Amino acid sequence: MESNLKCLRSKFGFSQQDIAEYLGISKTSYHNKETGEREFKLNECKKISELFNMKIDEIFFGERVSFK
């Protein structure tokens, strides 16, 4: 199952590299976080919520969103 973050990223046309650069981390680090292998830091969550103009809990803890 795709994560909300992956769905949002795709909807907005961002690549993993785009988000990684926005957060100031490597693409590999971002990939590991998006897939749940690692956890995002709070400041990264805040930046992602600002980018998508959504609350942190909606992105990371809410029901799965679908944009299909």
KAPE-V477698 format. One record per residue. N is the residue number from 1. OMEGA is omega in degrees with one decimal (NA if undefined). Layout:
# KAPE-V477698
N&OMEGA / N&OMEGA
This chain:
# KAPE-V477698
1&178.3 / 2&176.9 / 3&174.0 / 4&-177.1 / 5&178.9 / 6&177.9 / 7&178.9 / 8&-179.0 / 9&179.8 / 10&-179.4 / 11&-177.9 / 12&176.2 / 13&179.2 / 14&171.8 / 15&174.4 / 16&178.7 / 17&178.7 / 18&-177.8 / 19&178.7 / 20&179.0 / 21&178.1 / 22&-178.8 / 23&-178.8 / 24&179.2 / 25&179.6 / 26&177.4 / 27&179.1 / 28&178.0 / 29&178.2 / 30&179.5 / 31&179.9 / 32&179.5 / 33&179.7 / 34&-178.7 / 35&176.1 / 36&178.5 / 37&177.0 / 38&-179.7 / 39&174.5 / 40&171.3 / 41&-177.8 / 42&-179.5 / 43&176.3 / 44&177.5 / 45&179.1 / 46&-179.3 / 47&178.5 / 48&179.6 / 49&176.6 / 50&-179.4 / 51&-177.8 / 52&-179.4 / 53&179.2 / 54&175.6 / 55&179.9 / 56&-176.7 / 57&176.6 / 58&-178.2 / 59&-169.8 / 60&-173.2 / 61&-177.5 / 62&176.0 / 63&179.3 / 64&176.3 / 65&179.4 / 66&-178.6 / 67&-178.6 / 68&NA
